[in-house]
Amino acid sequence: MPVAATVRVLLVPLARTMPWRTLGAAGAVGLLLAAVPRLLGDQPSDWLALNLLRVAALALAAGGAFLLDDPARHTTTPVPVRRPVRQLLRAAMMVPFTALLWTTAVLLVPAGVRPPVGAVTLEAATAFALALALSAASVRFREEPRPGAGVTAVLLTGAVLSWLLLPDRWALVVTVTDERWASAHQRWGVLLVAALLVWGVCGTEPLRRRRRRRRAAGSPEPARTTT
């Protein structure tokens, strides 16, 4: 079957298994947090607006951590489409929805205290990519059918520890007026690239599963040699 036809066939069943309720709940929490400065009435502080937007980004990333949840993973292993394609299709359905939620969250922050949009969007994208990378790693190495809850715990714990324990020269969570703002976001960029690479590596099929595929297809395994 051609790739395009296979993708069309997969879209509907994949859409049905997407964690839309979890994504919607995470998005609602994120929007509520982002709206707090506007709801306060008086002009809020820049610090409050920035950090509420950061927590909103974490909420959206926590929703993304459930992207690969599939309770039937162990009973639906023999499928004709490889795991990277399935994961990319899931991400392709989730990213526009998450991007819309993030754009709304940013616009909810009053313009007078809104932090630099590009920089905070980089932070949000990195948190989201880390959630995907951790989920893919959990699926690959632990065959976890529902990695979302555990990944969310790791993501939130990591965010707190990075704020409390990272030395000043490696700080990621800084204010807009801090002289480390630009260098911190260079580190955010490096972290984003690393997370995407991890997701790409962990999105491949485990070696033992490839062998099962070959056996199921009736093809012989490659001969082993001894040294």
Secondary structure, 3 states (H helix, E strand, C coil): CCHHHHHHHHHHHHHHHCCHHHHHHHHHHHHHHHHHHHHCCCCCCHHHHHHHHHHHHHHHHHHHCCCCCCCCHHHCCCCCCCHHHHHHHHHHHHHHHHHHHHHHHHHHCCHHHCCCHHHHHHHHHHHHHHHHHHHHHHHHHHCCCCCHHHHHHHHHHHHHHHHHHCCHHHCCCCCCCCCCHHHHHHHHHHHHHHHHHHHHHHCCCCHHHHHHHHHHHCCCCCCCCCC
